[in-house]
Structure formats: structure tokens, C-alpha cells
């Protein structure tokens, strides 16, 4: 997840939705995180490698 999306200001004008958001955030304080095992290696792609990764191979 991109860091900028976490740091954005959120304005909630509806009190019911604001309370629901608050409750959800409070609930996350008590939950334990789950251990995740990657089934494939993590690789950083840059430049042309990104285009190659998302290349449409259905036409070939």
C-alpha cells in the first residue's frame, strides 16, 4: 500500500459513518496481526520491467 494513501486527511460529515469508522479503528487496536507466508518471491520492478510484467499475452 502506498504511504500517501495512509496519510490523507479524511473528512466524514455523517455522524453515523463517523461513529462506524471510529469503532472500526478502535477494534483494530485489539486484533493481532496474522503471519503471512509468501508463495512467490517478492521482486521490485522498475521501468520497462513493469510494462513487461503487465504485458497482455492473450494475443500471442
N, C-alpha and C positions, 0 to 999 in steps of 0.2 A: 504494500500500500504506500502510496506517495505521502511524504510528510506534510506537504501543503494542505492536503485534504483533511488532515487531523487538526491543523492549526487554524482553520477557518472559523470565523465568528458565525454563530447560528442564532437567528432571531425567531423565537416561537411566539406568535401572537395569540394563539388559542390556549386558554388555561388548561383544558383537558389534555391537549397534546403536550404541553409543558410538563404537566404532572407525570404523564406516561414516560416522557424522556428522562425526567429526574428519577423516577422509580427504576427504570432500566439501568441507568448509570449507577445507582446505589446497589443494585443487585450484582453488578459486575465486581464490586469490591469483595464480595464474599465467595465468589466462584474461583475454583482452582483452574489453572490453565491445563490443557491436555498436551501430552507429549506426542509429537508428530514425527513419524519416520518417513523420509522422502523415498519414493520408489524409483526415482530417477535422479541423476546428479544435477546439481544446480549450476548453471552456466550463465555468465553475463554476456549479453550480445550487444554489439555496438555497430553503428553504421550499416554497411552492406549486409552484415550477418543478420540483422533484424529483418531486412527485406527478404533474404533467403529463407529465414525461418518461417515467415508467414506466406511464402510463395504458394500460389494455388497450383497444386499438382493434378487437379482433376482433368485438365485439358490435355495432359501429356499422354 
